[in-house]
Amino acid sequence: MIRRLADLWDASPLGFWLVVLACAYFLVMAVRLTIIDIRSHLLPNRIVFPSYAVGGVLLLGAAVLVFVGGPDAGLDASLFGIPGLGVLSGGGVLWLFYFLLRLVYPPGMGFGDVKLAGVLGLYLGYLGWAHVFAGTFAAFLLGGLWSLVILVSRRGTLGSAIPFGPFMLAGALVSMVLLPA
C-alpha cells in the first residue's frame, strides 16, 4: 500500500487523499476492534458496519479516479476493466470464505469475524488478489502461532477460545504494508 501511495500521487492527487483517509480510518478501526475483541471477544456492529461504508466509498472513489486518470499511471484499480470491481469482489469473496468457515464449524469462528472479513476484503481487494490471499493466510498463521504459544506456555487448552479479529486485522495490515502493490 505504501509503494502504491507514491505512484497514486502522480496518477491522481485526489485518489491519493482518498486512499490516505481510508488507511487512517483502517488504523483507527483496527486499534478499536483489537482492544474490544481482546477484552470481550466481540466485534461490535457499531464499528464494523460503518466500516463497509467508509472504506467502500473511499476505496471505490480512489479506484474510479485512477481509472479515469488513464492506464498510463501504472496503477490498475480495476478488474475486467471495471473500476472498483476488485474492491467489491474482494469484500464479497472474503466474507463468503469466512461465512463458509462459520457454517462448517460454528464454535471455531464468530459471526463478528465473518462481518469483519468483508471489510478487510474491501481493503485487500483494492490492492489485488495476491493481497487478499496473503492477508488471509497471514491471519491464520498469526492466530495459529499465538495458539501454539498459549498451549506451550500452558495458559490455555485446545478448547480455549481466542479472539481472532486481532489476527485478521494484523494479517491484513501485514499484507498491505509488506507486499508490493
C-alpha positions in Angstrom: 0.0 0.0 0.0 2.8 2.4 0.9 4.5 1.9 -2.5 1.2 2.3 -4.2 0.6 5.7 -2.5 3.7 7.1 -4.1 2.5 6.2 -7.6 -1.0 7.2 -6.8 0.0 10.8 -6.1 1.2 11.1 -9.7 -1.8 9.4 -11.1 -4.5 11.2 -9.1 -3.8 13.5 -6.1 -7.5 13.3 -5.1 -7.3 9.5 -5.3 -4.2 9.6 -3.2 -6.0 11.5 -0.4 -9.0 9.2 -0.6 -6.6 6.2 0.0 -4.8 8.0 2.8 -8.1 8.7 4.5 -9.1 5.0 4.0 -5.8 3.9 5.6 -6.2 6.3 8.5 -9.7 5.0 9.1 -8.4 1.4 8.9 -5.8 2.1 11.6 -8.3 3.7 14.0 -10.8 0.9 13.3 -8.2 -1.8 13.8 -7.0 -0.4 17.1 -10.5 -0.1 18.5 -11.6 -3.5 17.3 -8.5 -5.2 18.6 -8.9 -3.7 22.1 -12.6 -4.6 22.2 -12.1 -8.1 20.8 -9.3 -8.9 23.3 -11.3 -7.7 26.2 -14.8 -9.1 25.3 -14.4 -11.5 22.3 -16.8 -9.2 20.4 -16.5 -7.2 17.2 -19.3 -4.6 17.6 -21.6 -3.9 14.7 -21.5 -0.2 15.5 -17.9 -0.2 14.3 -17.9 -2.9 11.7 -20.9 -1.9 9.7 -19.9 1.8 9.2 -16.5 0.5 8.1 -18.2 -1.0 5.0 -19.5 2.4 4.0 -16.4 4.4 4.9 -13.8 2.0 3.4 -16.0 1.2 0.4 -16.7 4.8 -0.6 -13.2 5.9 -0.1 -11.6 3.0 -1.9 -14.2 2.9 -4.7 -13.7 6.6 -5.2 -9.9 6.2 -5.5 -10.3 3.3 -7.9 -12.6 5.3 -10.2 -10.3 8.3 -10.1 -7.3 6.2 -11.0 -9.3 4.5 -13.8 -10.4 7.9 -15.2 -6.8 9.1 -14.9 -5.8 6.7 -17.6 -3.8 3.5 -17.8 -0.6 5.5 -18.1 -0.5 5.8 -14.3 0.7 2.2 -14.0 -2.0 1.5 -11.4 -4.8 -0.8 -12.4 -7.5 -0.4 -9.7 -10.0 -2.2 -12.0 -10.9 -5.8 -12.6 -12.0 -6.8 -16.1 -11.8 -3.2 -17.0 -14.5 -2.2 -14.4 -13.1 0.3 -11.8 -13.8 -0.8 -8.2 -14.7 -4.3 -9.0 -11.6 -5.6 -7.2 -12.7 -3.7 -4.1 -16.3 -5.2 -4.2 -15.3 -8.7 -5.2 -12.5 -8.8 -2.6 -15.0 -7.9 0.1 -17.6 -10.4 -1.2 -15.2 -13.3 -1.6 -13.6 -12.9 1.8 -17.0 -12.5 3.5 -18.1 -15.7 1.8 -15.0 -17.6 2.7 -15.4 -16.7 6.4 -19.1 -17.4 6.3 -18.4 -20.9 5.0 -15.9 -21.5 7.8 -18.5 -20.3 10.3 -21.1 -22.6 8.6 -18.8 -25.7 8.7 -17.7 -25.2 12.3 -19.7 -22.6 14.2 -17.7 -22.8 17.5 -14.5 -22.0 15.7 -15.5 -18.7 14.2 -17.8 -16.0 15.4 -20.1 -14.1 13.1 -18.3 -10.8 14.0 -15.2 -12.3 12.3 -17.3 -13.0 9.2 -18.6 -9.4 9.1 -15.1 -8.0 9.6 -13.8 -10.2 6.8 -15.9 -8.3 4.3 -14.4 -5.0 5.4 -10.9 -6.4 5.2 -11.7 -7.8 1.7 -12.6 -4.3 0.5 -9.1 -3.0 1.5 -7.2 -6.0 0.3 -9.3 -6.3 -2.9 -8.3 -2.7 -3.7 -4.7 -3.9 -3.9 -5.3 -7.1 -5.7 -6.0 -10.8 -5.2 -2.5 -11.6 -4.0 -3.2 -9.3 -1.1 -6.5 -10.9 -0.3 -4.8 -14.4 -0.2 -1.7 -13.2 1.7 -3.8 -11.2 4.3 -6.0 -14.2 4.9 -3.1 -16.6 5.1 -1.2 -14.3 7.5 -4.2 -14.0 9.8 -4.4 -17.8 10.2 -0.7 -18.1 10.5 -0.5 -15.5 13.2 -3.6 -16.9 15.0 -2.1 -20.4 14.9 1.3 -19.3 16.2 -0.4 -17.4 19.1 -2.4 -20.6 19.9 0.8 -22.6 20.0 2.3 -20.1 22.4 -0.7 -20.4 24.6 -0.6 -24.2 24.5 3.1 -24.4 25.1 3.0 -21.9 28.0 0.1 -23.9 29.5 -2.0 -20.7 29.7 -4.8 -22.5 27.7 -6.0 -25.8 26.3 -7.2 -27.0 22.9 -10.7 -25.8 23.9 -9.6 -22.3 24.8 -11.3 -19.5 22.9 -9.0 -16.8 21.4 -10.3 -13.7 19.7 -9.5 -14.0 16.0 -10.3 -10.4 15.0 -6.9 -9.0 16.0 -5.2 -11.6 13.9 -7.4 -10.9 10.9 -6.6 -7.2 11.3 -2.9 -7.9 11.7 -2.8 -10.2 8.7 -4.5 -7.6 6.5 -2.1 -4.9 7.8 1.0 -7.1 7.1 -0.3 -7.8 3.6 -1.0 -4.1 2.9 2.4 -2.9 4.2 4.8 -5.7 3.1 3.5 -6.9 -0.3 4.2 -4.8 -3.3 1.1 -3.4 -4.9 
